[in-house]
Amino acid sequence: MSKTTISWYKYAAPANFYPLAGKMVPWFAIASALIFIVGLYISFFVAPTDFQQGNSYRIIFIHVPAAWMGMFLYVLLAIYAGIGWAFNARLASMMATAIAPTGAIFTFISLVTGSLWGRPAWGVWWVWDARLTSTLILMFLYIGFISLQSSIEDPRRADRAGAVLALVGVINVPIIYFSVQWWNSLHQGATITAKSFKMAPSMLAAMLILLAACWIYSIAVVLARVRCIIREREREAPWLAEAV
Amino acid sequence: MFRWIVWRDLVLAWRRRTDVLATLFFFVIVVSLYPLGIGPEVQLLRRIAPGVVWVAALLASMLSLGRLFGNDYQDGSLEQILLTPQPVYLLVFGKVFAHWLVSEIPLVVIAPVVGLQFGLSENTLAIIVLSLLLGTPVLSMIGSIGAALTLGLRSANVLVALLVLPLYVPVLIFGAGAIEASIGGLSAKPYLLLQAATLVLAIVFAPGATSAALRISVE
């Protein structure tokens, strides 16, 4: 695909984007499934056992990609919501709404896997470590966004209100992160960090491959979800009757 | 205009004195419940006092958020206020300022008295007042964003809590940190400076976000 031949604004219209997304979803879904299989194979059979933590460290292969996706998707959500609000672009707002559940799920997965990993590695399910706490607050921000949008019936108001909230949240995330970090370091001294082991190349490879898989999975799911949102919101539009 | 809106809100609040008193008593009751739940040992109470005072302040300030724009929204005066040619930033700032005077200043005044229950020294009580003075305006500011976003929604009260409490975290940490440092015999200054910094940030950004949210909600 060369950039010069595509009019990007064309696909900002839900009528044009809907079929495009429909074509893209299966490809991304299949690609992510394949990459997941490859990544999981490497992480279970190729990556060596850690000399300190044994096999329990293998949670990292899900944990770290999920945590990254959770943070990244929130920023992406805010960008989409901001674009949708500033330029009155419906599709961008719909994308923001579609991203929110996936981001919340990834954040939740990273919390749960982190807790499961913390049990063998640190001996406790939960420590009030800066990272854990800020991830928890990130999940609260996702929940706030989702519940605000779902309690507003007018979709245009929901889009804009969500945008204000997401942007306020994005400005706040660094402040929250640093405040939590100082709070922790002043309270209980150094916490055990899990990064005390050197990473073997195959471990890193598995993690990056699974990150790619999560990424592509997100694209597939978000596109599928945005198609549902388009169908719901544009149900009166004549083009939809033709497309379906 | 700023003065007019502050004055108007103060008069309105004076006519509904019980609302203000209810928030105040909520704060006092919540703080007093902790010793009942935990036990009367002074050492332990002193340890938890900073967190208790600040968490109670957070919850109390949330209780009054529904009133910030709610009444004006229902009787239509909010729409009229937004239609005036004055900058909305100032109007919002005035309303938030009045809200702070009405709902938060009583907490700041009563906090040292409540702090006596926890066996704190005079020096620490002074720090409590200072940190509440610096922190509660931030609560009002951030809270006003949530109040504006949830204006006229069905479950506005619960929703406000969900939206606003995670954003209160830095205020809580710095505020409780100041009190705790003072209890431990350290200087509370770094925390107070951080609180002042968040206050400045909130004054610059929050009224803008609140005005945008109000425009969205009232439209």
Contacts between the chains, C-beta under 8 A, distances in Angstrom:
chain1	res1	chain2	res2	distance
A	137	B	166	5.0
A	137	B	169	5.9
A	140	B	162	7.5
A	140	B	165	7.4
A	140	B	166	4.0
A	141	B	166	5.5
A	143	B	162	6.5
A	144	B	162	4.9
A	144	B	163	4.4
A	144	B	166	6.6
A	147	B	159	6.2
A	147	B	162	5.8
A	148	B	149	6.3
A	148	B	150	7.2
A	148	B	159	6.3
A	148	B	162	7.9
A	148	B	163	6.1
A	151	B	150	7.8
A	151	B	153	5.3
A	151	B	154	6.4
A	151	B	155	5.8
A	151	B	159	5.9
A	152	B	153	6.3
A	157	B	216	5.9
A	157	B	217	7.0
A	157	B	219	7.2
A	160	B	216	4.3
A	161	B	149	4.9
A	161	B	213	6.6
A	161	B	216	5.5
A	161	B	217	7.0
A	164	B	145	7.1
A	164	B	149	6.2
A	164	B	209	5.9
A	164	B	212	5.6
A	164	B	213	4.9
A	164	B	216	6.8
A	165	B	145	7.9
A	165	B	149	6.1
A	165	B	163	6.3
A	167	B	209	7.5
A	168	B	145	5.9
A	168	B	167	7.0
A	168	B	209	5.5
A	169	B	167	7.3
A	171	B	205	6.8
A	172	B	167	5.4
A	172	B	170	7.7
A	175	B	170	5.1
A	175	B	198	7.2
A	175	B	201	7.7
A	176	B	166	7.5
A	176	B	167	7.8
A	176	B	169	5.2
A	176	B	170	5.9
A	179	B	169	6.5
A	179	B	170	3.9
A	179	B	173	4.6
A	179	B	174	6.5
A	179	B	194	7.9
A	180	B	169	7.0
A	180	B	173	6.9
A	182	B	173	7.4
A	182	B	177	7.8
A	183	B	173	4.4
A	183	B	177	6.7
A	186	B	177	6.9
